[in-house]
Amino acid sequence: MGETIVTMTVHGPRGSRQVDGIADTAATFTKIPRETAEAIGLEARFETEVELGDGRTVTRQLVLAEVEIEDVRRPVLVALADDGEQPLVGYTTLEALGFKVDTVKHALERRSAIEY
């Protein structure tokens, strides 16, 4: 099974940066390198505990950033990655921007917002 790599632009008060991340529908938050967030002026405003794939629980700092994928831009909470961690595009970002992952084509597809 392959990975879906997504190029996103993360916007902050001092500019923007492109980041390639794995689309991870099991991850709640998008995760970017801390250095990227600092370079564009994003400061941690929140903390949360997250469970990792191996069952460990860690505390992540979160920033409020505008994330853009394929010309769709929305504000979302983004986790700050520790050194060497893979950037991710989590399901809250995918849903907020109106995308789903096609696991056969390894690509994003647009989808309508859901309201029940």
ABEGO torsion letter per residue (X at the ends): XBBBBBBBBBBBAAEBBBBBBBBBAABABBBBBAAAAAAAGBBBABBBBBBBAAGBBBBBBBBBBBBBBGGBBBBBBBBBBBBGBBBBBBAAAAAAAGBBBBAAAGBBBBBBBBBX
